[in-house]
Amino acid sequence: MWEIERNFKAKIGGNYFINCESLISYHGKPLFTVKRRESDGRLGIDFDVYDKNGKKAATVRHGNVVEGNVSAYEISHGADCHKITEKTTGRIIVQIDKKPPDADIAVSVNMYLPDGFLLKATPDSINIGSLKMVGNIFDGLKTGIAIGESKGGAGICLQKA
């Protein structure tokens, strides 16, 4: 059984999220949900991946790619690493490292959200618009990074003027 986890250290785009209720939210909705498996304590992450047209391209559950558009994307399932690569460009869309040396789980994404917003979190940084975040630690927050609307408690809140 997998349960929502509140005691963890996740690395997303070179930034650390420790015990945050929501790692990154977009217009008030969490993009990632962190869960822990009761039987062995393994940390997993759930999120959906969209293409630039807002069409769902893949589904990640418990840190595993469980569904994806195999005609457009190459999906690799390693024991400790899962990847989604765009076939036409070779661009890595998702990489999940289940055993990084400095966190419970590490995630890199170069994906769109349903409305076409690009979220780029490389292994070293998070790029949102013209803002580049490197090596930040978000610890014990309701939301680490809130893009769009936030109801407070966010480490960084990015909104249009």
C-alpha positions, 0 to 999 in steps of 0.5 A: 500500500502506498501512502501520502508521505510528509517526511522525505527529501526529493530533488527536483531540478537540482533543488531540494524539497524536504517535508513539503506538502506540495513540491510545485503547484500550478494555479493551486494544484500540486503537480507532483504527489510524493508517496511512500510504500508501506512494505519497504519504505521506498519513496515514489512520485506521481505526476502526469506529462503533457505535450506542447498541445496539452495532450497527455503523453505519459503517466507516472505513478509511484516513480514508474512510467505506467502509461505513455505514447510509445509512438512518440516517446521511448520509455525505458524502465530500469531498476533504479531509473526511468526515462521518457525520451522524445523520439524525434528530438532525443530530448529527455522529457522525464528522468526519475532516479530512485536511488540518488546519493543525496535524496530519497528520489530525484526527478528531472522533467522537460514537460508541458502542463495541460495549458501549454506552460513549459516546466523545465527542471534539469538535473541541475536547475529549474527554469520557469520563464526567465527565472533559473533556480539552482541549489535551493532548499524548500523545507517544511513548507505547505508549497515549495514553489507556487506558479500562478495562484497561491494561498500562502505558505509558499517558498517562492510564488511566481505570478503574472503581473 
